[in-house]
Amino acid sequence: MSESKKVRFGIIGMGNMGSGHAKNILAGNVPGLTLTAICDSNPVKLKGYDEKVQTFEAADALFDAGVIDAVLIATPHYDHTTLGIQALEKGLHVLVEKPISVHKADCEKLIAAHTNEKQVFAAMFNQRTNPQYQKLRAMIQSGELGDLKRVQWTITDWFRSEHYYQSGGWRATWAGEGGGVLLNQCPHQLDLWQWLFGMPSKVRAFLTLGKYHNIEVEDDVTAYMEYDNGCTGVFITTTGETPGTNRLEVAGDRGKVVIEKGAFTFIRNEVPTAEHSRTVKSGFKRPEVWNVEIPVKGGGEQHIGIMKNFAKAVLEGEPLIARAEEGINSVELANAMILSGCSGETLELPIDPERYRAFLQDKIDNSTFEKKVVEVKASDDDFSQSF
């Protein structure tokens, strides 16, 4: 890619994620992007960048300066909607951090603002670059696993300390973040869930608000899902366990996939389960299996890969890895789990966006929670773990 073919790129929000993205672009790790401006309402976070890029304390000033072609929104969650709409209305290409909005109604507003198909509108779902999940998706779509029967994802290695939650006034509050582990740590897994398996028809969740931490939102969740084709799923997550587990198990008619600790195992039935059950002349005999270790290495390019793809989409029309419009699905899953867990109901999807918006507003209006905030300086290794 020639030096002349560059997207003038801006970043709004210079917290852990925004500063990490800035470092990667300034280091030349993202061909096609040149960082020309950053923005944060806290001037302290702009220090050290003055000689490298233009700095702004207000998004309006950045949008009106004419120094960027595209912008990454890496602010606290509620601002994703308002700033995303502003940027789209200004004619900018937009890349938004996860989740694209806090609740489904805001997702719909943000997506509705994307009326110009020439504007690239993407989401930072970097886990889609992981070759393990790409391979699993290809296996599902090709029919290699047959009809899916059951999915279970235990993702409990999100441990966060009390110190973490004290590092920002917006963290783990209804007004600042709109939720806990489902809105902060798990949007990537919820996005992968819908990307791999589609959206369920029913959700029943059990959750606890502040089970392990002094917070007002959920930090422990077990959700059960049903699909119209009979497949069921269980999603378990928390920020209160250590060492925790990250294990995805997918059972289909033709076998089972397990992804855990960097390994991708496919236990393949020689005869599909349903066919074997109909034809075998024994009450207990199982089909023979092949134990296949799928040779998938590494975690993909992650954030850098999404930004490279975004630049190529702007400059060359390359298809996006993660269209922002698809981000509504992971938000709806999180909303459904929170509402189900708090109301004790089994919810049918799609959920009523206005019902959830009113539920969330009630949580905000009636909150009596007060939190202590401490000043925390992020280290370089906080980037991949920061949310």
C-alpha positions in Angstrom: 0.0 0.0 0.0 1.6 3.3 -1.1 2.3 6.0 1.4 -0.1 8.3 -0.5 -3.0 5.9 0.2 -3.7 6.7 3.8 -6.8 7.3 5.8 -6.6 10.3 8.1 -7.7 8.7 11.4 -8.9 10.2 14.7 -9.5 8.5 18.0 -12.1 9.8 20.6 -11.4 8.5 24.1 -7.8 8.0 25.2 -8.3 5.5 28.0 -6.7 2.0 27.9 -8.2 1.0 24.6 -7.9 4.3 22.8 -4.3 4.9 23.8 -3.4 1.3 22.9 -4.9 1.8 19.4 -3.0 5.1 19.1 0.3 3.4 19.9 -0.2 0.7 17.3 -1.0 3.2 14.6 1.8 5.5 15.5 4.2 2.5 15.5 3.2 1.8 11.9 1.5 -1.4 12.7 -1.7 -0.5 10.7 -0.9 0.1 7.0 -3.4 2.5 5.5 -4.1 4.5 8.6 -2.3 7.6 9.7 -3.2 9.1 13.1 -3.8 12.8 12.7 -5.9 13.6 15.7 -7.0 12.4 19.1 -9.7 13.7 21.5 -10.5 13.3 25.2 -12.4 15.5 27.6 -9.6 15.0 30.1 -6.6 17.1 29.0 -4.2 14.9 31.0 -4.8 12.0 28.6 -3.7 14.2 25.7 -0.3 14.9 27.1 2.6 13.5 25.1 0.8 13.5 21.9 1.0 17.2 21.1 4.0 16.9 18.8 2.7 13.9 17.0 -1.0 14.7 16.3 -3.6 17.4 16.8 -5.4 17.2 20.1 -8.9 18.1 21.0 -10.9 18.2 24.2 -14.3 18.3 22.5 -15.6 15.9 19.8 -17.5 18.8 18.1 -14.2 20.6 17.6 -12.6 17.5 16.1 -15.4 16.8 13.7 -15.3 20.4 12.5 -11.6 20.7 12.1 -11.4 18.9 8.8 -8.3 16.9 9.8 -9.8 13.3 9.7 -11.5 11.0 7.2 -12.5 8.4 9.8 -12.8 8.1 13.5 -12.6 5.4 16.2 -14.9 5.8 19.1 -13.4 4.4 22.3 -15.3 6.2 25.0 -17.5 4.9 27.8 -20.4 3.0 26.3 -23.3 5.5 26.3 -21.3 7.9 24.1 -20.9 5.3 21.4 -24.4 6.1 20.2 -24.3 9.9 20.3 -20.8 10.3 19.0 -21.4 7.6 16.4 -24.4 9.4 15.0 -22.6 12.7 15.0 -19.6 11.2 13.1 -21.9 9.6 10.5 -23.8 12.8 10.0 -20.5 14.5 9.4 -19.8 12.1 6.6 -16.9 10.3 8.4 -16.1 6.6 8.2 -16.7 5.2 11.7 -15.2 2.4 13.7 -16.8 1.9 17.1 -15.6 -0.1 20.1 -17.7 -2.8 21.6 -20.5 -2.7 22.5 -21.8 -0.5 19.7 -24.5 0.9 22.2 -25.7 0.0 25.7 -29.2 -1.1 24.8 -31.1 -2.2 21.7 -33.1 1.0 21.2 -29.9 3.0 21.0 -28.4 0.5 18.6 -31.4 1.0 16.4 -30.8 4.8 16.5 -27.1 4.5 15.7 -27.7 2.0 12.8 -30.4 4.2 11.4 -27.9 7.1 11.1 -25.8 5.0 8.6 -27.7 6.1 5.5 -24.7 6.5 3.1 -23.4 3.1 1.9 -20.1 4.7 0.9 -19.4 5.4 4.5 -17.6 2.5 6.1 -19.2 1.6 9.5 -17.5 -1.1 11.5 -17.3 -2.5 15.0 -14.2 -3.6 17.0 -15.1 -7.2 17.2 -11.5 -8.3 17.1 -12.2 -11.9 18.2 -13.6 -12.6 14.8 -10.0 -12.6 13.5 -9.2 -15.6 15.7 -8.6 -18.5 13.3 -10.1 -21.0 15.8 -13.5 -19.2 15.6 -13.2 -18.7 11.9 -12.6 -22.4 11.5 -15.5 -23.3 13.7 -17.8 -21.0 11.7 -16.7 -22.6 8.5 -17.4 -26.1 9.9 -20.9 -25.1 11.0 -21.8 -23.4 7.7 -20.5 -26.2 5.6 -22.5 -28.8 7.6 -19.4 -30.6 8.9 -20.9 -30.7 12.4 -24.4 -31.5 11.2 -27.4 -30.1 13.0 -26.3 -28.4 16.2 -27.7 -30.0 19.4 -26.1 -28.1 22.3 -23.6 -25.3 22.9 -21.9 -24.4 26.2 -19.5 -21.6 26.7 -17.9 -21.2 30.2 -16.0 -17.9 30.1 -15.1 -17.3 33.7 -11.5 -16.1 33.3 -12.5 -12.4 33.4 -11.3 -11.9 36.9 -11.4 -8.2 38.0 -10.4 -6.8 41.4 -12.1 -4.1 43.5 -9.2 -1.9 42.4 -10.2 -2.3 38.8 -13.8 -1.2 39.5 -12.6 1.8 41.4 -10.4 3.0 38.5 -13.3 4.9 36.8 -16.5 6.5 38.0 -18.3 5.1 35.0 -17.3 1.5 35.6 -19.9 -1.0 36.8 -22.7 1.5 37.2 -26.1 1.6 35.4 -25.6 5.3 34.5 -22.0 5.0 33.4 -21.8 1.6 31.8 -25.3 0.2 31.6 -24.3 -3.1 32.9 -21.4 -5.3 34.2 -19.7 -8.3 32.8 -22.2 -8.7 30.0 -21.7 -5.1 28.7 -18.0 -4.8 29.4 -16.1 -8.0 29.3 -18.4 -10.3 27.3 -19.5 -8.4 24.2 -16.9 -10.2 22.2 -18.1 -13.7 23.3 -21.8 -12.6 22.8 -20.9 -11.4 19.3 -19.1 -14.7 18.5 -22.1 -16.6 19.9 -24.5 -15.0 17.4 -21.9 -15.0 14.6 -21.4 -18.7 15.0 -24.7 -20.0 16.1 -27.3 -17.3 15.3 -29.8 -15.7 17.6 -31.8 -17.9 20.0 -35.6 -17.7 20.2 -35.7 -17.7 24.0 -33.5 -16.7 26.9 -33.7 -17.4 30.6 -30.9 -16.0 32.7 -29.9 -16.2 36.4 -27.6 -13.4 37.6 -26.4 -11.6 40.7 -25.8 -7.9 41.1 -22.5 -7.3 42.9 -22.0 -10.9 44.0 -18.2 -10.6 44.2 -17.6 -6.9 44.2 -19.0 -3.6 45.6 -20.8 -2.7 42.4 -24.4 -2.3 41.4 -24.4 -4.3 38.2 -24.1 -8.0 37.3 -20.8 -9.8 37.9 -22.1 -13.4 37.8 -24.3 -14.8 35.1 -25.7 -18.2 33.9 -27.9 -18.0 30.9 -29.9 -20.8 29.1 -31.0 -20.3 25.5 -33.3 -22.2 23.1 -33.4 -22.2 19.3 -36.3 -22.9 17.0 -34.5 -25.9 15.6 -34.2 -27.6 19.1 -30.6 -26.6 19.8 -30.0 -25.4 23.4 -27.2 -23.3 24.8 -25.7 -22.3 28.2 -23.5 -19.3 28.7 -21.7 -18.9 32.0 -19.6 -15.9 32.9 -18.2 -13.9 35.9 -15.5 -11.5 37.0 -15.3 -13.0 40.4 -13.5 -16.3 39.9 -9.8 -17.2 39.5 -8.1 -18.9 37.8 -11.3 -19.3 35.8 -12.1 -21.2 32.5 -12.5 -20.4 28.9 -14.1 -23.5 27.3 -16.4 -23.6 24.3 -18.1 -26.9 23.6 -20.3 -27.4 20.5 -22.2 -30.7 20.0 -23.6 -31.5 16.6 -25.1 -34.6 14.9 -21.7 -35.4 13.4 -19.6 -34.9 16.5 -18.3 -32.4 19.1 -15.9 -29.5 19.0 -14.0 -28.3 22.1 -12.0 -25.1 22.1 -9.9 -24.6 25.2 -6.4 -23.4 26.1 -5.5 -22.8 22.5 -6.4 -26.3 21.4 -9.2 -27.0 18.8 -10.4 -30.6 19.1 -13.0 -32.3 16.9 -14.3 -35.6 18.0 -16.0 -36.8 14.8 -18.7 -39.5 14.7 -18.1 -41.9 11.8 -21.9 -42.2 11.6 -24.1 -39.2 12.5 -25.8 -39.6 15.9 -29.4 -39.6 14.6 -28.6 -42.2 11.9 -26.7 -44.4 14.4 -29.6 -44.2 16.9 -32.1 -45.3 14.3 -30.0 -48.2 12.8 -27.8 -49.7 15.6 -28.9 -53.1 17.0 -27.8 -52.3 20.5 -29.1 -50.3 23.4 -25.7 -48.9 24.4 -23.3 -49.0 21.5 -22.0 -45.6 20.4 -20.7 -44.7 17.0 -17.0 -45.0 16.4 -15.2 -41.7 16.5 -12.1 -40.0 15.1 -10.2 -37.7 17.4 -9.0 -34.9 15.3 -6.7 -32.1 16.4 -7.4 -29.2 14.1 -4.1 -27.4 13.4 -5.1 -23.9 14.2 -2.4 -21.7 15.8 -2.3 -18.2 17.2 -5.1 -15.8 18.0 -5.1 -13.8 14.8 -4.3 -10.1 14.4 -7.1 -9.0 16.8 -7.4 -5.2 17.1 -4.7 -4.6 14.5 -6.5 -6.9 12.1 -9.8 -5.1 12.5 -8.1 -1.7 11.9 -6.2 -3.1 8.8 -9.5 -4.4 7.4 -11.2 -1.0 8.2 -8.5 0.9 6.3 -8.8 -1.5 3.3 -12.6 -1.2 3.3 -12.2 2.6 3.1 -9.4 2.6 0.5 -10.2 -0.5 -1.6 -13.7 -1.6 -0.8 -12.6 -4.7 1.0 -15.6 -6.4 2.8 -15.7 -5.8 6.5 -14.9 -8.5 9.0 -17.4 -6.9 11.5 -20.1 -4.6 10.2 -21.3 -2.3 13.0 -24.9 -3.2 12.1 -24.3 -6.7 13.4 -23.4 -5.3 16.8 -27.1 -5.0 17.7 -27.2 -8.8 18.2 -24.7 -9.0 21.0 -26.3 -6.0 22.7 -29.7 -7.7 22.5 -28.4 -10.9 24.0 -26.9 -8.9 26.9 -30.1 -6.9 27.4 -32.2 -10.1 27.3 -30.0 -11.8 29.9 -30.0 -8.8 32.3 -33.8 -8.3 31.9 -34.5 -12.0 32.3 -32.2 -12.3 35.4 -33.7 -9.3 37.1 -37.4 -10.0 36.2 -37.3 -13.8 36.6 -38.9 -14.3 33.2 -38.1 -16.4 30.2 -37.9 -13.9 27.4 -38.7 -14.4 23.7 -36.4 -12.8 21.2 -36.5 -10.3 19.7 -37.1 -8.3 22.9 -39.0 -5.1 23.1 -36.3 -2.4 22.9 -38.5 0.2 24.7 -39.2 -2.2 27.6 -35.5 -2.6 28.2 -34.8 1.1 27.8 -37.4 1.8 30.5 -36.0 -0.9 32.7 -32.5 0.5 32.4 -33.7 4.1 33.0 -35.5 2.9 36.2 -32.3 1.4 37.4 -30.5 4.6 36.8 -33.2 6.8 38.3 -33.4 4.7 41.5 -29.8 4.0 42.0 -28.4 4.9 45.5 -25.0 3.5 44.8 -22.0 5.6 45.6 -18.5 4.4 44.5 -15.0 5.4 45.5 -12.8 6.3 42.5 -9.0 5.9 42.7 -6.5 7.2 40.2 -4.9 4.4 38.2 -2.2 4.6 35.6 -2.5 1.9 32.9 0.5 -0.2 32.0 1.2 -1.3 28.5 -0.1 -4.8 29.2 -3.5 -3.5 30.2 -4.4 -3.0 26.6 -5.6 -6.5 25.8 -7.2 -6.9 29.3 -8.5 -3.4 29.9 -12.2 -3.9 29.5 
